[in-house]
Amino acid sequence: MESEVNHRYYVGSTDDVERRLTEHNSGFVISTKSSRPWALKKFIKCGSLPESRKSEYKLKNYKSRIILEKVIESGILPWKYNKLDNSGGPLA
């Protein structure tokens, strides 16, 4: 998510995206309350909630806005990204 106030990103995991976005925008989440409203920038579906929590943890450890913006643009998590071929597309 991206704050529409200060343009900071928030990375999280949930089993119900719409409910969680509503919670953030309603002020139920203390860590994001002061930066409302939030806009969903990218949703990446994982196989399970534990897998999504691991992905959240790994992504937060990068601590890089540039990497977050690449993930938002591509929809690909950094550790799942394949080398690109000469045309700019992922290799099979």
VMD Tcl script that builds the backbone (N, CA, C; Angstrom):
set m [mol new atoms 276]
animate dup $m
set s [atomselect $m all]
$s set {name element resname resid chain x y z} {
  {N N MET 1 A 0.849 -1.163 0.000}
  {CA C MET 1 A 0.000 0.000 0.000}
  {C C MET 1 A 0.897 1.228 0.000}
  {N N GLU 2 A 0.334 2.331 -0.488}
  {CA C GLU 2 A 1.041 3.601 -0.460}
  {C C GLU 2 A 0.165 4.643 0.224}
  {N N SER 3 A 0.787 5.404 1.106}
  {CA C SER 3 A 0.073 6.490 1.776}
  {C C SER 3 A -0.161 7.612 0.780}
  {N N GLU 4 A -1.397 8.085 0.711}
  {CA C GLU 4 A -1.701 9.211 -0.158}
  {C C GLU 4 A -1.283 10.536 0.478}
  {N N VAL 5 A -0.877 10.497 1.753}
  {CA C VAL 5 A -0.453 11.690 2.468}
  {C C VAL 5 A 1.053 11.913 2.313}
  {N N ASN 6 A 1.858 10.904 2.659}
  {CA C ASN 6 A 3.311 11.082 2.649}
  {C C ASN 6 A 4.028 10.188 1.628}
  {N N HIS 7 A 3.275 9.410 0.870}
  {CA C HIS 7 A 3.791 8.560 -0.209}
  {C C HIS 7 A 4.778 7.493 0.269}
  {N N ARG 8 A 4.635 7.094 1.520}
  {CA C ARG 8 A 5.423 5.985 2.045}
  {C C ARG 8 A 4.697 4.688 1.723}
  {N N TYR 9 A 5.485 3.617 1.661}
  {CA C TYR 9 A 4.914 2.302 1.384}
  {C C TYR 9 A 4.746 1.509 2.671}
  {N N TYR 10 A 3.749 0.637 2.655}
  {CA C TYR 10 A 3.526 -0.311 3.744}
  {C C TYR 10 A 3.380 -1.684 3.102}
  {N N VAL 11 A 4.123 -2.647 3.604}
  {CA C VAL 11 A 4.056 -4.018 3.108}
  {C C VAL 11 A 3.423 -4.873 4.187}
  {N N GLY 12 A 2.432 -5.668 3.813}
  {CA C GLY 12 A 1.768 -6.530 4.780}
  {C C GLY 12 A 1.265 -7.795 4.131}
  {N N SER 13 A 0.747 -8.679 4.942}
  {CA C SER 13 A 0.164 -9.934 4.440}
  {C C SER 13 A -1.189 -10.146 5.109}
  {N N THR 14 A -2.088 -10.766 4.378}
  {CA C THR 14 A -3.434 -10.999 4.889}
  {C C THR 14 A -4.100 -12.094 4.080}
  {N N ASP 15 A -5.190 -12.617 4.605}
  {CA C ASP 15 A -5.995 -13.580 3.848}
  {C C ASP 15 A -7.254 -12.914 3.294}
  {N N ASP 16 A -7.398 -11.588 3.522}
  {CA C ASP 16 A -8.543 -10.835 3.011}
  {C C ASP 16 A -8.094 -9.396 2.739}
  {N N VAL 17 A -7.719 -9.127 1.505}
  {CA C VAL 17 A -7.130 -7.838 1.134}
  {C C VAL 17 A -8.088 -6.678 1.363}
  {N N GLU 18 A -9.328 -6.814 0.928}
  {CA C GLU 18 A -10.294 -5.716 1.065}
  {C C GLU 18 A -10.554 -5.377 2.532}
  {N N ARG 19 A -10.713 -6.397 3.373}
  {CA C ARG 19 A -10.927 -6.165 4.799}
  {C C ARG 19 A -9.720 -5.455 5.409}
  {N N ARG 20 A -8.530 -5.912 5.060}
  {CA C ARG 20 A -7.317 -5.337 5.641}
  {C C ARG 20 A -7.117 -3.882 5.201}
  {N N LEU 21 A -7.385 -3.582 3.941}
  {CA C LEU 21 A -7.275 -2.204 3.464}
  {C C LEU 21 A -8.265 -1.308 4.201}
  {N N THR 22 A -9.476 -1.818 4.407}
  {CA C THR 22 A -10.494 -1.069 5.157}
  {C C THR 22 A -10.032 -0.811 6.590}
  {N N GLU 23 A -9.407 -1.815 7.217}
  {CA C GLU 23 A -8.901 -1.643 8.583}
  {C C GLU 23 A -7.833 -0.554 8.638}
  {N N HIS 24 A -6.924 -0.562 7.672}
  {CA C HIS 24 A -5.878 0.460 7.637}
  {C C HIS 24 A -6.483 1.850 7.435}
  {N N ASN 25 A -7.426 1.964 6.521}
  {CA C ASN 25 A -8.015 3.274 6.218}
  {C C ASN 25 A -9.005 3.749 7.271}
  {N N SER 26 A -9.485 2.849 8.118}
  {CA C SER 26 A -10.408 3.223 9.192}
  {C C SER 26 A -9.682 3.601 10.483}
  {N N GLY 27 A -8.358 3.418 10.518}
  {CA C GLY 27 A -7.582 3.785 11.694}
  {C C GLY 27 A -7.457 2.686 12.728}
  {N N PHE 28 A -7.803 1.444 12.379}
  {CA C PHE 28 A -7.700 0.334 13.333}
  {C C PHE 28 A -6.272 -0.167 13.508}
  {N N VAL 29 A -5.366 0.212 12.604}
  {CA C VAL 29 A -3.978 -0.233 12.671}
  {C C VAL 29 A -3.132 0.956 13.130}
  {N N ILE 30 A -2.598 0.843 14.335}
  {CA C ILE 30 A -1.880 1.960 14.950}
  {C C ILE 30 A -0.712 2.427 14.087}
  {N N SER 31 A 0.044 1.479 13.499}
  {CA C SER 31 A 1.249 1.862 12.752}
  {C C SER 31 A 0.960 2.620 11.465}
  {N N THR 32 A -0.258 2.551 10.960}
  {CA C THR 32 A -0.573 3.237 9.699}
  {C C THR 32 A -1.626 4.335 9.869}
  {N N LYS 33 A -2.108 4.503 11.074}
  {CA C LYS 33 A -3.208 5.436 11.331}
  {C C LYS 33 A -2.887 6.872 10.916}
  {N N SER 34 A -1.689 7.330 11.199}
  {CA C SER 34 A -1.346 8.732 10.931}
  {C C SER 34 A -1.071 9.021 9.457}
  {N N SER 35 A -1.000 7.983 8.628}
  {CA C SER 35 A -0.670 8.178 7.210}
  {C C SER 35 A -1.842 7.883 6.281}
  {N N ARG 36 A -3.050 7.864 6.825}
  {CA C ARG 36 A -4.240 7.583 6.010}
  {C C ARG 36 A -4.539 8.746 5.079}
  {N N PRO 37 A -5.155 8.484 3.952}
  {CA C PRO 37 A -5.629 7.198 3.435}
  {C C PRO 37 A -4.525 6.431 2.696}
  {N N TRP 38 A -4.758 5.120 2.589}
  {CA C TRP 38 A -3.844 4.203 1.921}
  {C C TRP 38 A -4.473 3.711 0.629}
  {N N ALA 39 A -3.645 3.507 -0.377}
  {CA C ALA 39 A -4.103 2.971 -1.654}
  {C C ALA 39 A -3.352 1.672 -1.924}
  {N N LEU 40 A -4.070 0.657 -2.326}
  {CA C LEU 40 A -3.443 -0.613 -2.674}
  {C C LEU 40 A -2.696 -0.432 -3.985}
  {N N LYS 41 A -1.392 -0.678 -3.967}
  {CA C LYS 41 A -0.570 -0.508 -5.163}
  {C C LYS 41 A -0.345 -1.834 -5.888}
  {N N LYS 42 A -0.201 -2.924 -5.134}
  {CA C LYS 42 A 0.029 -4.228 -5.749}
  {C C LYS 42 A -0.378 -5.307 -4.761}
  {N N PHE 43 A -1.047 -6.312 -5.275}
  {CA C PHE 43 A -1.398 -7.496 -4.492}
  {C C PHE 43 A -0.763 -8.677 -5.188}
  {N N ILE 44 A 0.040 -9.436 -4.472}
  {CA C ILE 44 A 0.685 -10.627 -5.024}
  {C C ILE 44 A 0.176 -11.822 -4.241}
  {N N LYS 45 A -0.532 -12.683 -4.928}
  {CA C LYS 45 A -1.126 -13.850 -4.287}
  {C C LYS 45 A -0.057 -14.907 -4.025}
  {N N CYS 46 A -0.100 -15.461 -2.826}
  {CA C CYS 46 A 0.811 -16.531 -2.434}
  {C C CYS 46 A -0.006 -17.807 -2.211}
  {N N GLY 47 A 0.666 -18.916 -2.091}
  {CA C GLY 47 A -0.003 -20.200 -1.937}
  {C C GLY 47 A -0.715 -20.383 -0.608}
  {N N SER 48 A -0.228 -19.713 0.439}
  {CA C SER 48 A -0.815 -19.848 1.770}
  {C C SER 48 A -0.471 -18.608 2.590}
  {N N LEU 49 A -1.159 -18.434 3.710}
  {CA C LEU 49 A -0.870 -17.300 4.587}
  {C C LEU 49 A 0.545 -17.389 5.162}
  {N N PRO 50 A 1.012 -18.570 5.605}
  {CA C PRO 50 A 2.403 -18.635 6.077}
  {C C PRO 50 A 3.414 -18.260 4.978}
  {N N GLU 51 A 3.149 -18.654 3.742}
  {CA C GLU 51 A 4.039 -18.287 2.642}
  {C C GLU 51 A 4.023 -16.775 2.421}
  {N N SER 52 A 2.843 -16.159 2.522}
  {CA C SER 52 A 2.763 -14.709 2.333}
  {C C SER 52 A 3.469 -13.977 3.472}
  {N N ARG 53 A 3.414 -14.499 4.668}
  {CA C ARG 53 A 4.105 -13.861 5.799}
  {C C ARG 53 A 5.622 -13.950 5.618}
  {N N LYS 54 A 6.100 -15.089 5.101}
  {CA C LYS 54 A 7.535 -15.224 4.815}
  {C C LYS 54 A 7.944 -14.229 3.731}
  {N N SER 55 A 7.108 -14.082 2.714}
  {CA C SER 55 A 7.404 -13.138 1.629}
  {C C SER 55 A 7.415 -11.707 2.149}
  {N N GLU 56 A 6.457 -11.374 3.001}
  {CA C GLU 56 A 6.406 -10.041 3.614}
  {C C GLU 56 A 7.694 -9.769 4.373}
  {N N TYR 57 A 8.127 -10.715 5.188}
  {CA C TYR 57 A 9.335 -10.576 5.996}
  {C C TYR 57 A 10.568 -10.368 5.104}
  {N N LYS 58 A 10.678 -11.189 4.068}
  {CA C LYS 58 A 11.828 -11.078 3.160}
  {C C LYS 58 A 11.825 -9.728 2.438}
  {N N LEU 59 A 10.667 -9.298 1.969}
  {CA C LEU 59 A 10.579 -8.034 1.243}
  {C C LEU 59 A 10.916 -6.851 2.151}
  {N N LYS 60 A 10.447 -6.882 3.384}
  {CA C LYS 60 A 10.754 -5.804 4.322}
  {C C LYS 60 A 12.249 -5.733 4.633}
  {N N ASN 61 A 12.929 -6.873 4.606}
  {CA C ASN 61 A 14.362 -6.894 4.903}
  {C C ASN 61 A 15.208 -6.236 3.820}
  {N N TYR 62 A 14.663 -6.065 2.618}
  {CA C TYR 62 A 15.398 -5.352 1.570}
  {C C TYR 62 A 15.562 -3.868 1.921}
  {N N LYS 63 A 14.596 -3.296 2.623}
  {CA C LYS 63 A 14.634 -1.900 3.063}
  {C C LYS 63 A 14.958 -0.945 1.908}
  {N N SER 64 A 14.359 -1.188 0.762}
  {CA C SER 64 A 14.658 -0.377 -0.407}
  {C C SER 64 A 13.388 0.047 -1.132}
  {N N ARG 65 A 13.190 1.340 -1.258}
  {CA C ARG 65 A 12.050 1.873 -2.000}
  {C C ARG 65 A 12.149 1.484 -3.474}
  {N N ILE 66 A 13.357 1.462 -4.011}
  {CA C ILE 66 A 13.563 1.107 -5.417}
  {C C ILE 66 A 13.095 -0.319 -5.680}
  {N N ILE 67 A 13.433 -1.233 -4.800}
  {CA C ILE 67 A 13.004 -2.626 -4.967}
  {C C ILE 67 A 11.491 -2.721 -4.844}
  {N N LEU 68 A 10.903 -2.024 -3.874}
  {CA C LEU 68 A 9.441 -2.037 -3.733}
  {C C LEU 68 A 8.765 -1.519 -5.001}
  {N N GLU 69 A 9.296 -0.462 -5.580}
  {CA C GLU 69 A 8.705 0.084 -6.797}
  {C C GLU 69 A 8.842 -0.876 -7.978}
  {N N LYS 70 A 9.942 -1.637 -8.031}
  {CA C LYS 70 A 10.101 -2.652 -9.080}
  {C C LYS 70 A 9.096 -3.783 -8.892}
  {N N VAL 71 A 8.850 -4.161 -7.646}
  {CA C VAL 71 A 7.863 -5.203 -7.359}
  {C C VAL 71 A 6.467 -4.712 -7.736}
  {N N ILE 72 A 6.157 -3.462 -7.410}
  {CA C ILE 72 A 4.857 -2.891 -7.764}
  {C C ILE 72 A 4.676 -2.890 -9.282}
  {N N GLU 73 A 5.720 -2.508 -9.991}
  {CA C GLU 73 A 5.651 -2.433 -11.453}
  {C C GLU 73 A 5.540 -3.812 -12.104}
  {N N SER 74 A 6.338 -4.756 -11.637}
  {CA C SER 74 A 6.411 -6.068 -12.294}
  {C C SER 74 A 5.472 -7.111 -11.709}
  {N N GLY 75 A 5.141 -6.971 -10.424}
  {CA C GLY 75 A 4.349 -7.991 -9.752}
  {C C GLY 75 A 5.147 -9.243 -9.430}
  {N N ILE 76 A 6.482 -9.137 -9.518}
  {CA C ILE 76 A 7.365 -10.276 -9.271}
  {C C ILE 76 A 8.224 -9.989 -8.044}
  {N N LEU 77 A 8.225 -10.917 -7.103}
  {CA C LEU 77 A 9.062 -10.778 -5.918}
  {C C LEU 77 A 10.516 -10.981 -6.320}
  {N N PRO 78 A 11.453 -10.240 -5.720}
  {CA C PRO 78 A 12.855 -10.277 -6.159}
  {C C PRO 78 A 13.458 -11.678 -6.203}
  {N N TRP 79 A 13.149 -12.525 -5.259}
  {CA C TRP 79 A 13.730 -13.861 -5.214}
  {C C TRP 79 A 13.059 -14.827 -6.190}
  {N N LYS 80 A 12.007 -14.390 -6.870}
  {CA C LYS 80 A 11.344 -15.219 -7.880}
  {C C LYS 80 A 11.607 -14.700 -9.293}
  {N N TYR 81 A 12.412 -13.664 -9.393}
  {CA C TYR 81 A 12.659 -13.021 -10.669}
  {C C TYR 81 A 13.684 -13.818 -11.468}
  {N N ASN 82 A 13.330 -14.173 -12.685}
  {CA C ASN 82 A 14.254 -14.886 -13.584}
  {C C ASN 82 A 15.115 -13.882 -14.326}
  {N N LYS 83 A 16.242 -14.352 -14.799}
  {CA C LYS 83 A 17.066 -13.505 -15.666}
  {C C LYS 83 A 16.284 -13.192 -16.932}
  {N N LEU 84 A 16.465 -12.004 -17.442}
  {CA C LEU 84 A 15.751 -11.601 -18.653}
  {C C LEU 84 A 16.524 -12.011 -19.895}
  {N N ASP 85 A 15.790 -12.347 -20.950}
  {CA C ASP 85 A 16.439 -12.579 -22.230}
  {C C ASP 85 A 16.701 -11.238 -22.913}
  {N N ASN 86 A 17.266 -11.219 -24.074}
  {CA C ASN 86 A 17.639 -9.967 -24.765}
  {C C ASN 86 A 16.438 -9.105 -25.120}
  {N N SER 87 A 15.254 -9.669 -25.224}
  {CA C SER 87 A 14.076 -8.883 -25.577}
  {C C SER 87 A 13.413 -8.245 -24.365}
  {N N GLY 88 A 13.949 -8.527 -23.172}
  {CA C GLY 88 A 13.388 -7.946 -21.961}
  {C C GLY 88 A 12.348 -8.826 -21.297}
  {N N GLY 89 A 12.065 -9.992 -21.867}
  {CA C GLY 89 A 11.082 -10.897 -21.294}
  {C C GLY 89 A 11.741 -11.957 -20.429}
  {N N PRO 90 A 10.982 -12.541 -19.499}
  {CA C PRO 90 A 11.564 -13.577 -18.637}
  {C C PRO 90 A 11.859 -14.842 -19.422}
  {N N LEU 91 A 12.928 -15.506 -19.047}
  {CA C LEU 91 A 13.262 -16.785 -19.653}
  {C C LEU 91 A 12.332 -17.867 -19.126}
  {N N ALA 92 A 12.002 -18.827 -19.935}
  {CA C ALA 92 A 11.117 -19.909 -19.519}
  {C C ALA 92 A 11.851 -20.911 -18.664}
}
mol reanalyze $m
mol bondsrecalc $m
mol representation Tube
mol addrep $m
